[in-house]
Amino acid sequence: MLTGGQLAGLIVAVFWAVLVTFIALTLLRLSRLLGEATKVVHDIGDQAGPLMNDMTRTVKRANEQLGRTDVITKQVAGVTQNVSAVTTVMTSVVGGPLVKAAAFSYGVRKALGGRDGDADPGRPQLQARSSGRGRG
């Protein structure tokens, strides 16, 4: 039979054996995990180069399009100024004579209207009511 000291030593030895086995299994799993993580990082590194090249090309194309848009915007601004100038010229060329013709025709109507027997051409007059019974 075993003595108390031998039994205590046996229990401690079994405990240490279980502990070492648990730590070994944990380190083995951690090793596998680190191996997989290394593969993932390597794959990402392999894909990062082409992705960066694609992004560089995309940014270059976007800059080209922005440059074209800037040119178009400047041209539209020039066209807008030209249309404004043409509108101003047309208003002065057509509008001035039209206003003068309208004023002349109004003056002629007033002058001819005064000869039709109006007692006081400057006095406002009311229009006659219709002879009908209702609206209609």
C-alpha positions in Angstrom: 0.0 0.0 0.0 0.9 3.6 -0.5 1.6 6.0 2.2 0.0 9.5 2.5 3.0 11.2 1.0 3.2 8.8 -2.0 -0.6 9.2 -2.6 -0.2 13.0 -2.6 2.7 12.8 -5.0 0.7 10.5 -7.3 -2.2 13.0 -7.3 0.1 15.9 -8.1 1.8 13.9 -10.9 -1.6 13.1 -12.5 -2.7 16.7 -12.2 0.5 17.9 -13.9 0.0 15.3 -16.6 -3.6 16.5 -17.3 -2.5 20.1 -17.2 0.4 19.5 -19.7 -1.9 17.6 -22.0 -4.5 20.4 -22.0 -1.8 23.0 -22.6 -0.3 20.9 -25.5 -3.7 20.5 -27.2 -4.4 24.2 -26.8 -1.0 25.1 -28.3 -1.6 22.7 -31.2 -5.0 24.4 -32.0 -3.4 27.8 -31.7 -0.7 26.7 -34.1 -3.4 25.6 -36.6 -5.2 28.9 -36.1 -2.0 30.9 -36.7 -1.3 28.8 -39.9 -4.8 29.6 -41.3 -4.4 33.3 -40.4 -1.1 33.3 -42.2 -2.8 31.9 -45.3 -5.6 34.5 -45.1 -3.1 37.3 -44.8 -1.0 36.0 -47.7 -4.2 35.7 -49.9 -5.2 39.2 -49.0 -1.7 40.4 -49.8 -1.9 38.7 -53.2 -5.2 40.3 -53.9 -4.3 43.8 -52.6 -1.9 44.5 -55.5 -4.5 44.1 -58.3 -7.1 45.9 -56.2 -4.8 48.8 -55.8 -4.1 48.9 -59.5 -7.8 48.8 -60.3 -8.5 51.6 -57.8 -5.7 53.7 -59.4 -7.2 53.3 -62.9 -10.6 54.1 -61.5 -9.4 57.3 -59.9 -7.5 58.3 -63.1 -10.7 57.8 -65.2 -12.8 59.8 -62.6 -10.3 62.6 -62.9 -10.5 62.5 -66.7 -14.3 62.7 -66.5 -14.1 65.6 -64.1 -11.8 67.4 -66.4 -14.3 66.9 -69.3 -17.1 68.0 -67.1 -15.2 71.2 -66.2 -14.7 72.0 -69.9 -18.4 71.4 -70.6 -19.4 73.6 -67.7 -17.2 76.4 -69.0 -18.7 76.1 -72.4 -22.2 76.1 -71.1 -21.4 79.3 -69.2 -20.2 80.9 -72.4 -23.3 79.8 -74.2 -25.5 81.3 -71.4 -23.7 84.6 -71.7 -24.2 84.6 -75.5 -27.9 83.8 -75.1 -28.2 86.6 -72.6 -26.5 89.0 -75.0 -28.7 87.9 -77.9 -31.8 88.3 -75.7 -30.7 91.8 -74.7 -30.1 92.8 -78.4 -33.4 91.3 -79.5 -35.3 93.2 -76.8 -33.7 96.5 -77.7 -34.1 95.9 -81.5 -37.7 94.5 -81.5 -39.0 95.8 -78.2 -38.2 99.5 -78.8 -40.0 99.8 -82.1 -43.0 97.8 -80.8 -43.4 100.1 -77.9 -43.2 103.1 -80.1 -45.7 101.6 -82.6 -48.1 100.7 -79.7 -47.8 104.3 -78.3 -48.3 105.7 -81.8 -51.5 103.6 -82.3 -52.8 104.5 -78.9 -52.2 108.2 -79.7 -54.0 107.8 -83.0 -57.0 106.0 -81.4 -57.2 108.7 -78.7 -57.0 111.5 -81.3 -59.7 109.9 -83.5 -61.8 109.0 -80.5 -61.9 112.6 -79.4 -63.6 113.6 -82.7 -66.4 111.2 -82.4 -68.4 113.7 -80.2 -67.1 113.0 -76.8 -67.9 115.9 -74.5 -64.9 115.6 -72.3 -62.2 113.1 -73.5 -60.3 113.2 -70.2 -63.3 112.3 -68.1 -63.8 108.6 -67.3 -67.0 107.0 -68.5 -68.9 104.0 -67.3 -70.0 101.3 -69.7 -73.6 100.7 -70.4 -75.4 97.8 -68.9 -76.8 95.1 -71.0 -80.6 95.0 -71.6 -80.9 91.3 -70.8 -82.5 90.1 -67.5 -79.7 87.9 -66.3 -76.2 86.9 -67.0 -75.6 85.0 -70.0 
